[in-house]
Amino acid sequence: MIIENQAMVTDAVEEAFSRVEDPRLREILLALVKHLHGFVREVRLTEREFGEAVRLIAAMGQKTTASHNEVMLMAGSLGVSPLVCLLNNGNQGASETQANMLGPFWRDDQPMCASGSSLLRSPTPGEELFVSVSLEDTNGDPVAGAEVDVWHSSPEGLYENQDAKQAEMNLRGRFVSDENGRFNFRSVKPAGYPIPIDGPVGDLVRATRRHNFRPAHLHFMVFKTGLKTLITQVYSPDDPNIDSDVQFGVTRALIGNYVRHDTPSAEHGFKAPWYSLDQRFVLEAGEARRPIAPIRGKVPAA
């Protein structure tokens, strides 16, 4: 098609993409062209602005490394990650869900741990935490033999792959639920933390005059064949940024009941104060799959 005016550009692209054989890919590409071209027309994007947009997209790729994923960070900062999560869970977005976004810091090689183990693999000062997890299906029956990845930031607000001072796989582990669908572990209470703002995501945060903090949370990913993989985060209600998450991830269903104890625990060997969390997850029937890890490495020591 020979282009004669601006309207024909969209016609030409849609005609070309309509020949894509895969029906789902064709649907996505045609919708992308429709909305992307419509956006350009709506805001009357200038050539200078287009050049800046291309620069920012390229910068996201250049900023992404084995230990940092700027593209995933941007998806959350635009609200795309939580939107995709909520649309695809909870009866396809019609009801409340325990699902939450994966985030940029999960590693797919987290070590297997026995129930009751500690996630601490290097000295990590902080208020101690005991977490009990129970898994059940939608009929209320326990889910045994599920693999559950757990990971979280330190009380300083850093994941181990961001912090060369932490040991490899500190505050990470993988557990298997017992015949009652249960397991537990020890750790320290995570802190909220700032997302990195030395790249394009930082430009967005500053332009929108927002802070760059995520509220404190634990990550879980539950995997068992025959059940839909549950990826989620459980947030601490006492975090000052619980209602202004820079990644738009906090949902009412995932504000956890972190209980503070002001007397020592002889059972756990904890000093006061310490915290406990009893968390129940309900798993739906569906596809069990492990996502592709956004990162695969650790920042080098200085």
C-alpha positions as MATLAB code, in Angstrom:
seq = 'MIIENQAMVTDAVEEAFSRVEDPRLREILLALVKHLHGFVREVRLTEREFGEAVRLIAAMGQKTTASHNEVMLMAGSLGVSPLVCLLNNGNQGASETQANMLGPFWRDDQPMCASGSSLLRSPTPGEELFVSVSLEDTNGDPVAGAEVDVWHSSPEGLYENQDAKQAEMNLRGRFVSDENGRFNFRSVKPAGYPIPIDGPVGDLVRATRRHNFRPAHLHFMVFKTGLKTLITQVYSPDDPNIDSDVQFGVTRALIGNYVRHDTPSAEHGFKAPWYSLDQRFVLEAGEARRPIAPIRGKVPAA';
ca = [
       0.000    0.000    0.000;
       1.359    3.397   -1.007;
       0.850    5.863    1.858;
      -0.967    9.054    0.867;
      -1.798   10.568    4.280;
      -1.421    9.950    8.015;
      -4.647    7.958    8.308;
      -3.406    5.437    5.763;
      -0.423    4.502    7.944;
      -2.707    2.689   10.353;
      -4.614    1.064    7.493;
      -1.376   -0.229    5.979;
      -0.078   -1.681    9.226;
      -3.411   -3.313   10.077;
      -3.607   -4.847    6.611;
      -0.104   -6.279    6.979;
      -0.682   -7.625   10.500;
      -4.041   -9.159    9.551;
      -2.079  -11.881    7.729;
      -0.481  -13.191   10.949;
      -1.462  -16.870   11.144;
      -1.632  -17.309   14.923;
      -5.077  -15.964   15.923;
      -4.086  -14.772   19.407;
      -0.933  -13.043   18.167;
      -2.981  -11.440   15.367;
      -5.534  -10.185   17.891;
      -2.829   -8.688   20.116;
      -0.936   -7.010   17.271;
      -4.038   -5.474   15.701;
      -5.195   -4.129   19.062;
      -1.707   -2.794   19.759;
      -1.631   -0.907   16.450;
      -5.125    0.483   17.003;
      -4.405    1.808   20.496;
      -0.797    2.862   19.901;
      -1.625    4.834   16.769;
      -4.690    6.239   18.534;
      -2.510    7.394   21.425;
      -0.076    9.128   19.044;
      -2.968   10.958   17.402;
      -4.686   11.839   20.681;
      -1.638   13.535   22.212;
      -0.312   14.727   18.817;
       3.112   13.296   19.640;
       5.887   15.536   18.348;
       9.048   14.310   16.666;
      11.107   15.481   19.626;
       8.837   13.625   22.064;
       8.983   10.505   19.920;
      12.772   10.647   19.957;
      12.768   10.960   23.733;
      10.405    7.997   24.033;
      12.714    5.860   21.894;
      15.664    6.942   24.049;
      13.833    5.929   27.222;
      12.884    2.535   25.829;
      16.474    1.897   24.777;
      17.688    3.066   28.183;
      15.479    0.503   29.916;
      17.219   -2.261   27.974;
      20.644   -0.787   28.611;
      19.889   -0.502   32.340;
      18.740   -4.131   32.620;
      21.438   -6.512   33.861;
      21.685   -9.971   35.425;
      20.832   -8.431   38.817;
      18.401   -5.671   37.813;
      15.387   -5.587   35.471;
      14.432   -2.007   34.597;
      11.674   -3.107   32.214;
       9.892   -5.083   34.940;
      10.335   -2.139   37.302;
       8.778    0.210   34.749;
       5.828   -2.141   34.204;
       5.014   -1.922   37.892;
       5.555    1.828   38.046;
       3.002    2.286   35.251;
       0.508   -0.017   36.990;
       0.679   -2.578   34.171;
       1.989   -5.452   36.314;
      -0.757   -5.226   38.965;
      -3.420   -4.729   36.283;
      -2.388   -7.870   34.376;
      -2.333   -9.799   37.657;
      -5.802   -8.670   38.746;
      -7.322   -9.247   35.306;
      -6.080  -12.834   35.195;
      -6.983  -13.963   38.711;
     -10.004  -13.863   40.978;
     -12.486  -15.143   38.399;
     -10.795  -13.130   35.641;
     -10.872   -9.903   37.619;
     -14.472  -10.222   38.830;
     -13.684  -11.000   42.472;
     -11.030  -10.486   45.113;
      -7.820  -12.455   44.635;
      -4.746  -13.420   46.606;
      -2.588  -13.156   43.498;
      -0.045  -10.358   43.195;
       2.748   -9.394   40.853;
       6.038  -11.319   40.661;
       8.275   -8.278   40.988;
      11.814   -7.954   39.637;
      13.792   -9.832   42.315;
      12.702  -13.488   42.238;
      15.423  -16.032   41.469;
      14.513  -19.436   40.045;
      17.317  -21.335   41.808;
      16.326  -20.723   45.424;
      17.487  -23.546   47.738;
      15.184  -26.252   49.106;
      14.574  -25.935   52.852;
      12.974  -28.112   55.513;
       9.921  -26.760   57.302;
      11.037  -24.750   60.324;
      14.264  -23.597   58.668;
      15.627  -20.083   58.875;
      15.997  -17.983   55.735;
      19.017  -16.228   57.236;
      22.271  -17.275   55.546;
      24.359  -14.342   56.773;
      24.077  -12.022   59.796;
      20.898   -9.980   59.247;
      19.981   -7.871   62.281;
      16.280   -7.162   62.694;
      13.097   -8.081   64.511;
      12.653  -11.833   64.271;
       9.690  -13.316   62.409;
       7.971  -16.704   62.528;
       5.687  -17.497   59.576;
       3.190  -20.367   59.406;
       1.654  -21.091   55.999;
      -1.327  -23.263   55.145;
      -2.425  -24.186   51.622;
      -5.843  -25.405   50.561;
      -7.862  -25.773   47.389;
     -11.219  -24.152   46.666;
     -12.984  -27.093   48.360;
     -11.119  -26.410   51.593;
      -8.936  -29.509   51.305;
      -5.239  -29.227   52.208;
      -2.754  -29.053   49.342;
       0.152  -31.367   50.073;
       3.404  -31.550   48.098;
       3.296  -27.991   46.736;
       6.612  -26.221   46.206;
       6.589  -22.731   47.704;
       9.267  -20.160   46.950;
       9.694  -17.468   49.620;
      11.839  -14.355   49.318;
      11.989  -10.871   50.800;
      14.139   -7.834   51.430;
      16.309   -7.313   54.484;
      15.411   -4.934   57.339;
      17.652   -2.491   55.473;
      15.378   -2.751   52.438;
      17.698   -4.671   50.113;
      17.294   -8.056   48.409;
      20.403  -10.208   48.522;
      21.057   -9.838   44.813;
      21.226   -6.043   45.327;
      23.533   -6.221   48.338;
      27.037   -7.638   48.089;
      27.236   -7.800   51.907;
      24.524  -10.444   52.094;
      25.359  -14.101   51.528;
      24.186  -15.828   48.372;
      20.450  -16.654   48.695;
      20.051  -14.829   52.003;
      16.350  -14.405   52.859;
      15.329  -16.878   50.159;
      14.134  -20.458   50.279;
      11.864  -23.090   48.766;
       9.603  -25.287   50.891;
       7.297  -28.256   50.312;
       3.926  -28.385   52.056;
       3.257  -31.432   54.264;
       0.248  -33.763   54.208;
      -1.770  -31.066   55.989;
      -0.784  -28.429   53.436;
       1.462  -26.665   55.935;
       5.004  -25.472   56.499;
       6.691  -22.755   58.530;
       9.929  -20.813   58.559;
      11.942  -18.264   60.508;
      13.299  -14.995   59.247;
      13.445  -11.305   60.116;
      10.687   -8.813   59.468;
      11.316   -7.160   56.095;
      11.391   -3.416   55.635;
       9.885   -1.255   52.974;
      12.423   -0.123   50.455;
      13.078    2.382   47.694;
      13.045    1.107   44.137;
      16.103    2.168   42.095;
      15.623    5.573   40.471;
      18.902    5.985   38.603;
      17.302    5.068   35.261;
      14.127    5.713   33.238;
      11.910    4.583   36.128;
      13.431    7.331   38.244;
      12.599    9.871   35.539;
       8.960    8.753   35.714;
       8.821    8.850   39.521;
      10.257   12.359   39.641;
       7.996   13.610   36.854;
       4.922   12.380   38.729;
       6.197   13.799   42.035;
       5.829   10.474   43.848;
       8.050    8.821   46.424;
       9.875    5.697   45.276;
       9.081    3.342   48.169;
       7.402   -0.038   48.305;
       5.777   -1.068   51.603;
       7.268   -4.037   53.478;
       6.158   -7.450   52.218;
       6.945  -11.147   51.893;
       6.883  -12.820   48.466;
       5.417  -16.295   47.887;
       5.103  -18.445   44.778;
       3.131  -21.703   45.122;
       3.579  -24.389   42.449;
       1.863  -27.758   42.090;
       0.778  -29.642   38.978;
      -2.961  -29.349   38.395;
      -3.297  -26.050   40.257;
      -2.768  -22.542   38.976;
       0.569  -21.203   40.166;
      -0.073  -18.563   42.826;
       2.347  -15.643   42.830;
       1.710  -13.211   45.647;
       2.982  -10.723   48.224;
       1.803  -10.275   51.828;
       2.105   -6.688   53.033;
       2.791   -5.367   56.516;
      -0.005   -3.022   57.672;
       2.294   -0.924   59.875;
       4.354    0.320   56.928;
       3.972    4.107   56.429;
       3.659    3.660   52.661;
       0.984    0.946   52.742;
      -1.461    3.200   50.862;
       0.977    4.793   48.410;
       3.013    1.922   46.926;
       5.117    3.196   44.026;
       4.336   -0.081   42.194;
       0.553    0.028   42.874;
       0.660   -3.518   44.277;
      -1.154   -3.374   47.623;
      -4.599   -4.990   47.638;
      -6.925   -5.329   50.623;
      -6.762   -9.140   50.471;
      -2.988   -9.153   50.942;
      -2.519   -6.963   53.996;
      -1.233   -9.595   56.414;
      -1.843   -9.929   60.133;
       1.717   -9.471   61.387;
       1.356   -9.858   65.175;
       3.888   -8.129   67.426;
       4.985   -9.982   70.574;
       6.612   -7.939   73.349;
       7.814  -10.873   75.445;
      10.584  -13.298   74.427;
       9.667  -16.662   72.879;
      11.229  -19.694   74.528;
       9.704  -21.922   71.836;
      11.384  -20.094   68.973;
      14.365  -18.675   70.881;
      13.385  -15.137   69.874;
      14.144  -11.978   71.820;
      11.439   -9.358   72.222;
       9.993   -7.802   70.233;
       9.312  -10.401   67.571;
       6.531  -10.996   65.055;
       4.401  -13.889   63.869;
       2.319  -14.298   60.725;
      -0.238  -17.042   60.045;
      -1.001  -16.996   56.334;
      -3.565  -19.090   54.467;
      -3.538  -19.369   50.681;
      -6.322  -20.818   48.525;
      -5.245  -22.389   45.221;
      -7.440  -22.578   42.124;
      -7.440  -25.294   39.481;
      -5.456  -24.270   36.425;
      -2.070  -24.227   34.761;
       1.005  -24.845   36.884;
       4.002  -23.045   35.441;
       7.118  -21.348   36.643;
       7.724  -17.891   35.175;
      10.988  -16.846   33.584;
      13.080  -15.186   36.262;
      13.502  -11.421   35.743;
      17.039  -11.664   37.180;
      19.680  -14.367   37.354;
      22.612  -12.806   39.185;
      23.905  -10.714   42.060;
      25.585   -7.318   42.179;
      29.359   -7.725   42.405;
      31.210   -6.742   45.536;
      32.714   -3.258   45.419;
];
